[in-house]
Amino acid sequence: MAWLKALAEDALKTGGRQVVEVAQRKILLLNHEGQVYAIANQCPHLKLPMNKGKITDGAIVCPWHRSAFDLCSGEVKDWTPFPPVVGKVMAMVSAEKTLPVFPTRIEDGSIWVDVE
């Protein structure tokens, strides 16, 4: 593992989010209910930013096509619900496209991310 310092811990309050660059990757840090998550700030389907995504039931919902990705694993929890046919098509053509997630740890007042 290659842990890299991403942000000061006190810069990410509970409920907060911030996009940082770690090892030339745009990473979205989320503090959801006291747990810090690090995910790619890019939807794996349309390559659009995820930083405006809604957090619900342990997932982040893409603000562009509304598919939900698990915050811990990056796996798709729900394909785009509208229009109805699109979700089924996306499931068929994008079945293996998960949202990259990265381990985090808090140490010495900083948030560390492993981007390997």
Phi and psi restraints in degrees (range 20) as a CNS / XPLOR table:
assign (resid 1 and name C) (resid 2 and name N)
       (resid 2 and name CA) (resid 2 and name C) 1.0 -123.2 20.0 2
assign (resid 2 and name N) (resid 2 and name CA)
       (resid 2 and name C) (resid 3 and name N) 1.0 89.3 20.0 2
assign (resid 2 and name C) (resid 3 and name N)
       (resid 3 and name CA) (resid 3 and name C) 1.0 -76.0 20.0 2
assign (resid 3 and name N) (resid 3 and name CA)
       (resid 3 and name C) (resid 4 and name N) 1.0 130.6 20.0 2
assign (resid 3 and name C) (resid 4 and name N)
       (resid 4 and name CA) (resid 4 and name C) 1.0 -125.0 20.0 2
assign (resid 4 and name N) (resid 4 and name CA)
       (resid 4 and name C) (resid 5 and name N) 1.0 139.4 20.0 2
assign (resid 4 and name C) (resid 5 and name N)
       (resid 5 and name CA) (resid 5 and name C) 1.0 -70.4 20.0 2
assign (resid 5 and name N) (resid 5 and name CA)
       (resid 5 and name C) (resid 6 and name N) 1.0 128.7 20.0 2
assign (resid 5 and name C) (resid 6 and name N)
       (resid 6 and name CA) (resid 6 and name C) 1.0 -108.3 20.0 2
assign (resid 6 and name N) (resid 6 and name CA)
       (resid 6 and name C) (resid 7 and name N) 1.0 -38.4 20.0 2
assign (resid 6 and name C) (resid 7 and name N)
       (resid 7 and name CA) (resid 7 and name C) 1.0 -168.5 20.0 2
assign (resid 7 and name N) (resid 7 and name CA)
       (resid 7 and name C) (resid 8 and name N) 1.0 151.5 20.0 2
assign (resid 7 and name C) (resid 8 and name N)
       (resid 8 and name CA) (resid 8 and name C) 1.0 -66.6 20.0 2
assign (resid 8 and name N) (resid 8 and name CA)
       (resid 8 and name C) (resid 9 and name N) 1.0 137.3 20.0 2
assign (resid 8 and name C) (resid 9 and name N)
       (resid 9 and name CA) (resid 9 and name C) 1.0 -56.8 20.0 2
assign (resid 9 and name N) (resid 9 and name CA)
       (resid 9 and name C) (resid 10 and name N) 1.0 -40.9 20.0 2
assign (resid 9 and name C) (resid 10 and name N)
       (resid 10 and name CA) (resid 10 and name C) 1.0 -74.3 20.0 2
assign (resid 10 and name N) (resid 10 and name CA)
       (resid 10 and name C) (resid 11 and name N) 1.0 -5.2 20.0 2
assign (resid 10 and name C) (resid 11 and name N)
       (resid 11 and name CA) (resid 11 and name C) 1.0 -85.2 20.0 2
assign (resid 11 and name N) (resid 11 and name CA)
       (resid 11 and name C) (resid 12 and name N) 1.0 -4.2 20.0 2
assign (resid 11 and name C) (resid 12 and name N)
       (resid 12 and name CA) (resid 12 and name C) 1.0 -129.5 20.0 2
assign (resid 12 and name N) (resid 12 and name CA)
       (resid 12 and name C) (resid 13 and name N) 1.0 84.5 20.0 2
assign (resid 12 and name C) (resid 13 and name N)
       (resid 13 and name CA) (resid 13 and name C) 1.0 -70.5 20.0 2
assign (resid 13 and name N) (resid 13 and name CA)
       (resid 13 and name C) (resid 14 and name N) 1.0 162.5 20.0 2
assign (resid 13 and name C) (resid 14 and name N)
       (resid 14 and name CA) (resid 14 and name C) 1.0 -55.2 20.0 2
assign (resid 14 and name N) (resid 14 and name CA)
       (resid 14 and name C) (resid 15 and name N) 1.0 130.2 20.0 2
assign (resid 14 and name C) (resid 15 and name N)
       (resid 15 and name CA) (resid 15 and name C) 1.0 88.1 20.0 2
assign (resid 15 and name N) (resid 15 and name CA)
       (resid 15 and name C) (resid 16 and name N) 1.0 -5.8 20.0 2
assign (resid 15 and name C) (resid 16 and name N)
       (resid 16 and name CA) (resid 16 and name C) 1.0 -86.2 20.0 2
assign (resid 16 and name N) (resid 16 and name CA)
       (resid 16 and name C) (resid 17 and name N) 1.0 165.2 20.0 2
assign (resid 16 and name C) (resid 17 and name N)
       (resid 17 and name CA) (resid 17 and name C) 1.0 -150.2 20.0 2
assign (resid 17 and name N) (resid 17 and name CA)
       (resid 17 and name C) (resid 18 and name N) 1.0 148.6 20.0 2
assign (resid 17 and name C) (resid 18 and name N)
       (resid 18 and name CA) (resid 18 and name C) 1.0 -155.9 20.0 2
assign (resid 18 and name N) (resid 18 and name CA)
       (resid 18 and name C) (resid 19 and name N) 1.0 137.3 20.0 2
assign (resid 18 and name C) (resid 19 and name N)
       (resid 19 and name CA) (resid 19 and name C) 1.0 -90.0 20.0 2
assign (resid 19 and name N) (resid 19 and name CA)
       (resid 19 and name C) (resid 20 and name N) 1.0 128.5 20.0 2
assign (resid 19 and name C) (resid 20 and name N)
       (resid 20 and name CA) (resid 20 and name C) 1.0 -128.2 20.0 2
assign (resid 20 and name N) (resid 20 and name CA)
       (resid 20 and name C) (resid 21 and name N) 1.0 161.3 20.0 2
assign (resid 20 and name C) (resid 21 and name N)
       (resid 21 and name CA) (resid 21 and name C) 1.0 -107.8 20.0 2
assign (resid 21 and name N) (resid 21 and name CA)
       (resid 21 and name C) (resid 22 and name N) 1.0 122.3 20.0 2
assign (resid 21 and name C) (resid 22 and name N)
       (resid 22 and name CA) (resid 22 and name C) 1.0 -129.4 20.0 2
assign (resid 22 and name N) (resid 22 and name CA)
       (resid 22 and name C) (resid 23 and name N) 1.0 120.9 20.0 2
assign (resid 22 and name C) (resid 23 and name N)
       (resid 23 and name CA) (resid 23 and name C) 1.0 51.3 20.0 2
assign (resid 23 and name N) (resid 23 and name CA)
       (resid 23 and name C) (resid 24 and name N) 1.0 47.3 20.0 2
assign (resid 23 and name C) (resid 24 and name N)
       (resid 24 and name CA) (resid 24 and name C) 1.0 61.6 20.0 2
assign (resid 24 and name N) (resid 24 and name CA)
       (resid 24 and name C) (resid 25 and name N) 1.0 23.7 20.0 2
assign (resid 24 and name C) (resid 25 and name N)
       (resid 25 and name CA) (resid 25 and name C) 1.0 -119.6 20.0 2
assign (resid 25 and name N) (resid 25 and name CA)
       (resid 25 and name C) (resid 26 and name N) 1.0 137.3 20.0 2
assign (resid 25 and name C) (resid 26 and name N)
       (resid 26 and name CA) (resid 26 and name C) 1.0 -81.7 20.0 2
assign (resid 26 and name N) (resid 26 and name CA)
       (resid 26 and name C) (resid 27 and name N) 1.0 116.0 20.0 2
assign (resid 26 and name C) (resid 27 and name N)
       (resid 27 and name CA) (resid 27 and name C) 1.0 -116.3 20.0 2
assign (resid 27 and name N) (resid 27 and name CA)
       (resid 27 and name C) (resid 28 and name N) 1.0 133.1 20.0 2
assign (resid 27 and name C) (resid 28 and name N)
       (resid 28 and name CA) (resid 28 and name C) 1.0 -96.2 20.0 2
assign (resid 28 and name N) (resid 28 and name CA)
       (resid 28 and name C) (resid 29 and name N) 1.0 116.7 20.0 2
assign (resid 28 and name C) (resid 29 and name N)
       (resid 29 and name CA) (resid 29 and name C) 1.0 -94.3 20.0 2
assign (resid 29 and name N) (resid 29 and name CA)
       (resid 29 and name C) (resid 30 and name N) 1.0 132.1 20.0 2
assign (resid 29 and name C) (resid 30 and name N)
       (resid 30 and name CA) (resid 30 and name C) 1.0 -126.4 20.0 2
assign (resid 30 and name N) (resid 30 and name CA)
       (resid 30 and name C) (resid 31 and name N) 1.0 135.2 20.0 2
assign (resid 30 and name C) (resid 31 and name N)
       (resid 31 and name CA) (resid 31 and name C) 1.0 -109.6 20.0 2
assign (resid 31 and name N) (resid 31 and name CA)
       (resid 31 and name C) (resid 32 and name N) 1.0 94.0 20.0 2
assign (resid 31 and name C) (resid 32 and name N)
       (resid 32 and name CA) (resid 32 and name C) 1.0 -107.4 20.0 2
assign (resid 32 and name N) (resid 32 and name CA)
       (resid 32 and name C) (resid 33 and name N) 1.0 113.8 20.0 2
assign (resid 32 and name C) (resid 33 and name N)
       (resid 33 and name CA) (resid 33 and name C) 1.0 55.0 20.0 2
assign (resid 33 and name N) (resid 33 and name CA)
       (resid 33 and name C) (resid 34 and name N) 1.0 38.6 20.0 2
assign (resid 33 and name C) (resid 34 and name N)
       (resid 34 and name CA) (resid 34 and name C) 1.0 84.8 20.0 2
assign (resid 34 and name N) (resid 34 and name CA)
       (resid 34 and name C) (resid 35 and name N) 1.0 -4.0 20.0 2
assign (resid 34 and name C) (resid 35 and name N)
       (resid 35 and name CA) (resid 35 and name C) 1.0 -102.9 20.0 2
assign (resid 35 and name N) (resid 35 and name CA)
       (resid 35 and name C) (resid 36 and name N) 1.0 132.6 20.0 2
assign (resid 35 and name C) (resid 36 and name N)
       (resid 36 and name CA) (resid 36 and name C) 1.0 -95.1 20.0 2
assign (resid 36 and name N) (resid 36 and name CA)
       (resid 36 and name C) (resid 37 and name N) 1.0 127.0 20.0 2
assign (resid 36 and name C) (resid 37 and name N)
       (resid 37 and name CA) (resid 37 and name C) 1.0 -117.6 20.0 2
assign (resid 37 and name N) (resid 37 and name CA)
       (resid 37 and name C) (resid 38 and name N) 1.0 148.7 20.0 2
assign (resid 37 and name C) (resid 38 and name N)
       (resid 38 and name CA) (resid 38 and name C) 1.0 -127.9 20.0 2
assign (resid 38 and name N) (resid 38 and name CA)
       (resid 38 and name C) (resid 39 and name N) 1.0 121.2 20.0 2
assign (resid 38 and name C) (resid 39 and name N)
       (resid 39 and name CA) (resid 39 and name C) 1.0 -132.8 20.0 2
assign (resid 39 and name N) (resid 39 and name CA)
       (resid 39 and name C) (resid 40 and name N) 1.0 159.2 20.0 2
assign (resid 39 and name C) (resid 40 and name N)
       (resid 40 and name CA) (resid 40 and name C) 1.0 -64.2 20.0 2
assign (resid 40 and name N) (resid 40 and name CA)
       (resid 40 and name C) (resid 41 and name N) 1.0 136.6 20.0 2
assign (resid 40 and name C) (resid 41 and name N)
       (resid 41 and name CA) (resid 41 and name C) 1.0 -88.2 20.0 2
assign (resid 41 and name N) (resid 41 and name CA)
       (resid 41 and name C) (resid 42 and name N) 1.0 45.7 20.0 2
assign (resid 41 and name C) (resid 42 and name N)
       (resid 42 and name CA) (resid 42 and name C) 1.0 -153.0 20.0 2
assign (resid 42 and name N) (resid 42 and name CA)
       (resid 42 and name C) (resid 43 and name N) 1.0 120.5 20.0 2
assign (resid 42 and name C) (resid 43 and name N)
       (resid 43 and name CA) (resid 43 and name C) 1.0 -58.5 20.0 2
assign (resid 43 and name N) (resid 43 and name CA)
       (resid 43 and name C) (resid 44 and name N) 1.0 132.9 20.0 2
assign (resid 43 and name C) (resid 44 and name N)
       (resid 44 and name CA) (resid 44 and name C) 1.0 -71.3 20.0 2
assign (resid 44 and name N) (resid 44 and name CA)
       (resid 44 and name C) (resid 45 and name N) 1.0 -8.8 20.0 2
assign (resid 44 and name C) (resid 45 and name N)
       (resid 45 and name CA) (resid 45 and name C) 1.0 -98.6 20.0 2
assign (resid 45 and name N) (resid 45 and name CA)
       (resid 45 and name C) (resid 46 and name N) 1.0 -49.9 20.0 2
assign (resid 45 and name C) (resid 46 and name N)
       (resid 46 and name CA) (resid 46 and name C) 1.0 -110.1 20.0 2
assign (resid 46 and name N) (resid 46 and name CA)
       (resid 46 and name C) (resid 47 and name N) 1.0 -2.4 20.0 2
assign (resid 46 and name C) (resid 47 and name N)
       (resid 47 and name CA) (resid 47 and name C) 1.0 63.0 20.0 2
assign (resid 47 and name N) (resid 47 and name CA)
       (resid 47 and name C) (resid 48 and name N) 1.0 26.2 20.0 2
assign (resid 47 and name C) (resid 48 and name N)
       (resid 48 and name CA) (resid 48 and name C) 1.0 -98.3 20.0 2
assign (resid 48 and name N) (resid 48 and name CA)
       (resid 48 and name C) (resid 49 and name N) 1.0 157.0 20.0 2
assign (resid 48 and name C) (resid 49 and name N)
       (resid 49 and name CA) (resid 49 and name C) 1.0 -63.9 20.0 2
assign (resid 49 and name N) (resid 49 and name CA)
       (resid 49 and name C) (resid 50 and name N) 1.0 143.8 20.0 2
assign (resid 49 and name C) (resid 50 and name N)
       (resid 50 and name CA) (resid 50 and name C) 1.0 -101.3 20.0 2
assign (resid 50 and name N) (resid 50 and name CA)
       (resid 50 and name C) (resid 51 and name N) 1.0 -4.5 20.0 2
assign (resid 50 and name C) (resid 51 and name N)
       (resid 51 and name CA) (resid 51 and name C) 1.0 -63.1 20.0 2
assign (resid 51 and name N) (resid 51 and name CA)
       (resid 51 and name C) (resid 52 and name N) 1.0 -15.8 20.0 2
assign (resid 51 and name C) (resid 52 and name N)
       (resid 52 and name CA) (resid 52 and name C) 1.0 -99.3 20.0 2
assign (resid 52 and name N) (resid 52 and name CA)
       (resid 52 and name C) (resid 53 and name N) 1.0 6.9 20.0 2
assign (resid 52 and name C) (resid 53 and name N)
       (resid 53 and name CA) (resid 53 and name C) 1.0 -67.7 20.0 2
assign (resid 53 and name N) (resid 53 and name CA)
       (resid 53 and name C) (resid 54 and name N) 1.0 144.2 20.0 2
assign (resid 53 and name C) (resid 54 and name N)
       (resid 54 and name CA) (resid 54 and name C) 1.0 -81.0 20.0 2
assign (resid 54 and name N) (resid 54 and name CA)
       (resid 54 and name C) (resid 55 and name N) 1.0 139.9 20.0 2
assign (resid 54 and name C) (resid 55 and name N)
       (resid 55 and name CA) (resid 55 and name C) 1.0 -96.7 20.0 2
assign (resid 55 and name N) (resid 55 and name CA)
       (resid 55 and name C) (resid 56 and name N) 1.0 125.6 20.0 2
assign (resid 55 and name C) (resid 56 and name N)
       (resid 56 and name CA) (resid 56 and name C) 1.0 -151.2 20.0 2
assign (resid 56 and name N) (resid 56 and name CA)
       (resid 56 and name C) (resid 57 and name N) 1.0 133.0 20.0 2
assign (resid 56 and name C) (resid 57 and name N)
       (resid 57 and name CA) (resid 57 and name C) 1.0 49.7 20.0 2
assign (resid 57 and name N) (resid 57 and name CA)
       (resid 57 and name C) (resid 58 and name N) 1.0 44.9 20.0 2
assign (resid 57 and name C) (resid 58 and name N)
       (resid 58 and name CA) (resid 58 and name C) 1.0 74.0 20.0 2
assign (resid 58 and name N) (resid 58 and name CA)
       (resid 58 and name C) (resid 59 and name N) 1.0 18.2 20.0 2
assign (resid 58 and name C) (resid 59 and name N)
       (resid 59 and name CA) (resid 59 and name C) 1.0 -135.8 20.0 2
assign (resid 59 and name N) (resid 59 and name CA)
       (resid 59 and name C) (resid 60 and name N) 1.0 158.8 20.0 2
assign (resid 59 and name C) (resid 60 and name N)
       (resid 60 and name CA) (resid 60 and name C) 1.0 -108.9 20.0 2
assign (resid 60 and name N) (resid 60 and name CA)
       (resid 60 and name C) (resid 61 and name N) 1.0 133.8 20.0 2
assign (resid 60 and name C) (resid 61 and name N)
       (resid 61 and name CA) (resid 61 and name C) 1.0 -99.3 20.0 2
assign (resid 61 and name N) (resid 61 and name CA)
       (resid 61 and name C) (resid 62 and name N) 1.0 123.7 20.0 2
assign (resid 61 and name C) (resid 62 and name N)
       (resid 62 and name CA) (resid 62 and name C) 1.0 -59.1 20.0 2
assign (resid 62 and name N) (resid 62 and name CA)
       (resid 62 and name C) (resid 63 and name N) 1.0 126.8 20.0 2
assign (resid 62 and name C) (resid 63 and name N)
       (resid 63 and name CA) (resid 63 and name C) 1.0 -72.0 20.0 2
assign (resid 63 and name N) (resid 63 and name CA)
       (resid 63 and name C) (resid 64 and name N) 1.0 -8.6 20.0 2
assign (resid 63 and name C) (resid 64 and name N)
       (resid 64 and name CA) (resid 64 and name C) 1.0 -99.0 20.0 2
assign (resid 64 and name N) (resid 64 and name CA)
       (resid 64 and name C) (resid 65 and name N) 1.0 -46.0 20.0 2
assign (resid 64 and name C) (resid 65 and name N)
       (resid 65 and name CA) (resid 65 and name C) 1.0 -123.4 20.0 2
assign (resid 65 and name N) (resid 65 and name CA)
       (resid 65 and name C) (resid 66 and name N) 1.0 2.8 20.0 2
assign (resid 65 and name C) (resid 66 and name N)
       (resid 66 and name CA) (resid 66 and name C) 1.0 67.2 20.0 2
assign (resid 66 and name N) (resid 66 and name CA)
       (resid 66 and name C) (resid 67 and name N) 1.0 19.6 20.0 2
assign (resid 66 and name C) (resid 67 and name N)
       (resid 67 and name CA) (resid 67 and name C) 1.0 -78.5 20.0 2
assign (resid 67 and name N) (resid 67 and name CA)
       (resid 67 and name C) (resid 68 and name N) 1.0 147.1 20.0 2
assign (resid 67 and name C) (resid 68 and name N)
       (resid 68 and name CA) (resid 68 and name C) 1.0 -106.4 20.0 2
assign (resid 68 and name N) (resid 68 and name CA)
       (resid 68 and name C) (resid 69 and name N) 1.0 133.6 20.0 2
assign (resid 68 and name C) (resid 69 and name N)
       (resid 69 and name CA) (resid 69 and name C) 1.0 -118.6 20.0 2
assign (resid 69 and name N) (resid 69 and name CA)
       (resid 69 and name C) (resid 70 and name N) 1.0 132.8 20.0 2
assign (resid 69 and name C) (resid 70 and name N)
       (resid 70 and name CA) (resid 70 and name C) 1.0 -62.3 20.0 2
assign (resid 70 and name N) (resid 70 and name CA)
       (resid 70 and name C) (resid 71 and name N) 1.0 132.2 20.0 2
assign (resid 70 and name C) (resid 71 and name N)
       (resid 71 and name CA) (resid 71 and name C) 1.0 -68.9 20.0 2
assign (resid 71 and name N) (resid 71 and name CA)
       (resid 71 and name C) (resid 72 and name N) 1.0 -26.0 20.0 2
assign (resid 71 and name C) (resid 72 and name N)
       (resid 72 and name CA) (resid 72 and name C) 1.0 -88.0 20.0 2
assign (resid 72 and name N) (resid 72 and name CA)
       (resid 72 and name C) (resid 73 and name N) 1.0 -40.2 20.0 2
assign (resid 72 and name C) (resid 73 and name N)
       (resid 73 and name CA) (resid 73 and name C) 1.0 -108.1 20.0 2
assign (resid 73 and name N) (resid 73 and name CA)
       (resid 73 and name C) (resid 74 and name N) 1.0 -22.0 20.0 2
assign (resid 73 and name C) (resid 74 and name N)
       (resid 74 and name CA) (resid 74 and name C) 1.0 82.5 20.0 2
assign (resid 74 and name N) (resid 74 and name CA)
       (resid 74 and name C) (resid 75 and name N) 1.0 -4.1 20.0 2
assign (resid 74 and name C) (resid 75 and name N)
       (resid 75 and name CA) (resid 75 and name C) 1.0 -69.2 20.0 2
assign (resid 75 and name N) (resid 75 and name CA)
       (resid 75 and name C) (resid 76 and name N) 1.0 152.2 20.0 2
assign (resid 75 and name C) (resid 76 and name N)
       (resid 76 and name CA) (resid 76 and name C) 1.0 -72.6 20.0 2
assign (resid 76 and name N) (resid 76 and name CA)
       (resid 76 and name C) (resid 77 and name N) 1.0 123.8 20.0 2
assign (resid 76 and name C) (resid 77 and name N)
       (resid 77 and name CA) (resid 77 and name C) 1.0 -92.5 20.0 2
assign (resid 77 and name N) (resid 77 and name CA)
       (resid 77 and name C) (resid 78 and name N) 1.0 -29.5 20.0 2
assign (resid 77 and name C) (resid 78 and name N)
       (resid 78 and name CA) (resid 78 and name C) 1.0 -157.8 20.0 2
assign (resid 78 and name N) (resid 78 and name CA)
       (resid 78 and name C) (resid 79 and name N) 1.0 128.9 20.0 2
assign (resid 78 and name C) (resid 79 and name N)
       (resid 79 and name CA) (resid 79 and name C) 1.0 -79.3 20.0 2
assign (resid 79 and name N) (resid 79 and name CA)
       (resid 79 and name C) (resid 80 and name N) 1.0 162.4 20.0 2
assign (resid 79 and name C) (resid 80 and name N)
       (resid 80 and name CA) (resid 80 and name C) 1.0 -46.4 20.0 2
assign (resid 80 and name N) (resid 80 and name CA)
       (resid 80 and name C) (resid 81 and name N) 1.0 124.1 20.0 2
assign (resid 80 and name C) (resid 81 and name N)
       (resid 81 and name CA) (resid 81 and name C) 1.0 -82.0 20.0 2
assign (resid 81 and name N) (resid 81 and name CA)
       (resid 81 and name C) (resid 82 and name N) 1.0 -13.3 20.0 2
assign (resid 81 and name C) (resid 82 and name N)
       (resid 82 and name CA) (resid 82 and name C) 1.0 -141.1 20.0 2
assign (resid 82 and name N) (resid 82 and name CA)
       (resid 82 and name C) (resid 83 and name N) 1.0 138.6 20.0 2
assign (resid 82 and name C) (resid 83 and name N)
       (resid 83 and name CA) (resid 83 and name C) 1.0 -67.5 20.0 2
assign (resid 83 and name N) (resid 83 and name CA)
       (resid 83 and name C) (resid 84 and name N) 1.0 156.4 20.0 2
assign (resid 83 and name C) (resid 84 and name N)
       (resid 84 and name CA) (resid 84 and name C) 1.0 -52.4 20.0 2
assign (resid 84 and name N) (resid 84 and name CA)
       (resid 84 and name C) (resid 85 and name N) 1.0 -39.8 20.0 2
assign (resid 84 and name C) (resid 85 and name N)
       (resid 85 and name CA) (resid 85 and name C) 1.0 -69.0 20.0 2
assign (resid 85 and name N) (resid 85 and name CA)
       (resid 85 and name C) (resid 86 and name N) 1.0 -31.9 20.0 2
assign (resid 85 and name C) (resid 86 and name N)
       (resid 86 and name CA) (resid 86 and name C) 1.0 -62.0 20.0 2
assign (resid 86 and name N) (resid 86 and name CA)
       (resid 86 and name C) (resid 87 and name N) 1.0 -40.9 20.0 2
assign (resid 86 and name C) (resid 87 and name N)
       (resid 87 and name CA) (resid 87 and name C) 1.0 -59.0 20.0 2
assign (resid 87 and name N) (resid 87 and name CA)
       (resid 87 and name C) (resid 88 and name N) 1.0 -43.0 20.0 2
assign (resid 87 and name C) (resid 88 and name N)
       (resid 88 and name CA) (resid 88 and name C) 1.0 -66.1 20.0 2
assign (resid 88 and name N) (resid 88 and name CA)
       (resid 88 and name C) (resid 89 and name N) 1.0 -40.1 20.0 2
assign (resid 88 and name C) (resid 89 and name N)
       (resid 89 and name CA) (resid 89 and name C) 1.0 -65.6 20.0 2
assign (resid 89 and name N) (resid 89 and name CA)
       (resid 89 and name C) (resid 90 and name N) 1.0 -45.2 20.0 2
assign (resid 89 and name C) (resid 90 and name N)
       (resid 90 and name CA) (resid 90 and name C) 1.0 -61.4 20.0 2
assign (resid 90 and name N) (resid 90 and name CA)
       (resid 90 and name C) (resid 91 and name N) 1.0 -39.0 20.0 2
assign (resid 90 and name C) (resid 91 and name N)
       (resid 91 and name CA) (resid 91 and name C) 1.0 -61.7 20.0 2
assign (resid 91 and name N) (resid 91 and name CA)
       (resid 91 and name C) (resid 92 and name N) 1.0 -36.1 20.0 2
assign (resid 91 and name C) (resid 92 and name N)
       (resid 92 and name CA) (resid 92 and name C) 1.0 -74.7 20.0 2
assign (resid 92 and name N) (resid 92 and name CA)
       (resid 92 and name C) (resid 93 and name N) 1.0 -42.1 20.0 2
assign (resid 92 and name C) (resid 93 and name N)
       (resid 93 and name CA) (resid 93 and name C) 1.0 -90.9 20.0 2
assign (resid 93 and name N) (resid 93 and name CA)
       (resid 93 and name C) (resid 94 and name N) 1.0 -17.5 20.0 2
assign (resid 93 and name C) (resid 94 and name N)
       (resid 94 and name CA) (resid 94 and name C) 1.0 -123.5 20.0 2
assign (resid 94 and name N) (resid 94 and name CA)
       (resid 94 and name C) (resid 95 and name N) 1.0 24.1 20.0 2
assign (resid 94 and name C) (resid 95 and name N)
       (resid 95 and name CA) (resid 95 and name C) 1.0 -54.6 20.0 2
assign (resid 95 and name N) (resid 95 and name CA)
       (resid 95 and name C) (resid 96 and name N) 1.0 -31.0 20.0 2
assign (resid 95 and name C) (resid 96 and name N)
       (resid 96 and name CA) (resid 96 and name C) 1.0 -100.0 20.0 2
assign (resid 96 and name N) (resid 96 and name CA)
       (resid 96 and name C) (resid 97 and name N) 1.0 7.8 20.0 2
assign (resid 96 and name C) (resid 97 and name N)
       (resid 97 and name CA) (resid 97 and name C) 1.0 -93.3 20.0 2
assign (resid 97 and name N) (resid 97 and name CA)
       (resid 97 and name C) (resid 98 and name N) 1.0 100.7 20.0 2
assign (resid 97 and name C) (resid 98 and name N)
       (resid 98 and name CA) (resid 98 and name C) 1.0 -101.4 20.0 2
assign (resid 98 and name N) (resid 98 and name CA)
       (resid 98 and name C) (resid 99 and name N) 1.0 162.5 20.0 2
assign (resid 98 and name C) (resid 99 and name N)
       (resid 99 and name CA) (resid 99 and name C) 1.0 -83.6 20.0 2
assign (resid 99 and name N) (resid 99 and name CA)
       (resid 99 and name C) (resid 100 and name N) 1.0 123.0 20.0 2
assign (resid 99 and name C) (resid 100 and name N)
       (resid 100 and name CA) (resid 100 and name C) 1.0 -61.7 20.0 2
assign (resid 100 and name N) (resid 100 and name CA)
       (resid 100 and name C) (resid 101 and name N) 1.0 130.6 20.0 2
assign (resid 100 and name C) (resid 101 and name N)
       (resid 101 and name CA) (resid 101 and name C) 1.0 -121.4 20.0 2
assign (resid 101 and name N) (resid 101 and name CA)
       (resid 101 and name C) (resid 102 and name N) 1.0 153.6 20.0 2
assign (resid 101 and name C) (resid 102 and name N)
       (resid 102 and name CA) (resid 102 and name C) 1.0 -131.4 20.0 2
assign (resid 102 and name N) (resid 102 and name CA)
       (resid 102 and name C) (resid 103 and name N) 1.0 140.4 20.0 2
assign (resid 102 and name C) (resid 103 and name N)
       (resid 103 and name CA) (resid 103 and name C) 1.0 -63.3 20.0 2
assign (resid 103 and name N) (resid 103 and name CA)
       (resid 103 and name C) (resid 104 and name N) 1.0 146.9 20.0 2
assign (resid 103 and name C) (resid 104 and name N)
       (resid 104 and name CA) (resid 104 and name C) 1.0 -128.2 20.0 2
assign (resid 104 and name N) (resid 104 and name CA)
       (resid 104 and name C) (resid 105 and name N) 1.0 158.0 20.0 2
assign (resid 104 and name C) (resid 105 and name N)
       (resid 105 and name CA) (resid 105 and name C) 1.0 -151.0 20.0 2
assign (resid 105 and name N) (resid 105 and name CA)
       (resid 105 and name C) (resid 106 and name N) 1.0 155.0 20.0 2
assign (resid 105 and name C) (resid 106 and name N)
       (resid 106 and name CA) (resid 106 and name C) 1.0 -109.7 20.0 2
assign (resid 106 and name N) (resid 106 and name CA)
       (resid 106 and name C) (resid 107 and name N) 1.0 125.7 20.0 2
assign (resid 106 and name C) (resid 107 and name N)
       (resid 107 and name CA) (resid 107 and name C) 1.0 -154.0 20.0 2
assign (resid 107 and name N) (resid 107 and name CA)
       (resid 107 and name C) (resid 108 and name N) 1.0 136.3 20.0 2
assign (resid 107 and name C) (resid 108 and name N)
       (resid 108 and name CA) (resid 108 and name C) 1.0 53.6 20.0 2
assign (resid 108 and name N) (resid 108 and name CA)
       (resid 108 and name C) (resid 109 and name N) 1.0 37.1 20.0 2
assign (resid 108 and name C) (resid 109 and name N)
       (resid 109 and name CA) (resid 109 and name C) 1.0 75.8 20.0 2
assign (resid 109 and name N) (resid 109 and name CA)
       (resid 109 and name C) (resid 110 and name N) 1.0 14.0 20.0 2
assign (resid 109 and name C) (resid 110 and name N)
       (resid 110 and name CA) (resid 110 and name C) 1.0 -129.1 20.0 2
assign (resid 110 and name N) (resid 110 and name CA)
       (resid 110 and name C) (resid 111 and name N) 1.0 156.2 20.0 2
assign (resid 110 and name C) (resid 111 and name N)
       (resid 111 and name CA) (resid 111 and name C) 1.0 -95.1 20.0 2
assign (resid 111 and name N) (resid 111 and name CA)
       (resid 111 and name C) (resid 112 and name N) 1.0 127.0 20.0 2
assign (resid 111 and name C) (resid 112 and name N)
       (resid 112 and name CA) (resid 112 and name C) 1.0 -113.3 20.0 2
assign (resid 112 and name N) (resid 112 and name CA)
       (resid 112 and name C) (resid 113 and name N) 1.0 142.8 20.0 2
assign (resid 112 and name C) (resid 113 and name N)
       (resid 113 and name CA) (resid 113 and name C) 1.0 -129.4 20.0 2
assign (resid 113 and name N) (resid 113 and name CA)
       (resid 113 and name C) (resid 114 and name N) 1.0 140.3 20.0 2
assign (resid 113 and name C) (resid 114 and name N)
       (resid 114 and name CA) (resid 114 and name C) 1.0 -104.3 20.0 2
assign (resid 114 and name N) (resid 114 and name CA)
       (resid 114 and name C) (resid 115 and name N) 1.0 108.6 20.0 2
assign (resid 114 and name C) (resid 115 and name N)
       (resid 115 and name CA) (resid 115 and name C) 1.0 -95.8 20.0 2
assign (resid 115 and name N) (resid 115 and name CA)
       (resid 115 and name C) (resid 116 and name N) 1.0 7.2 20.0 2
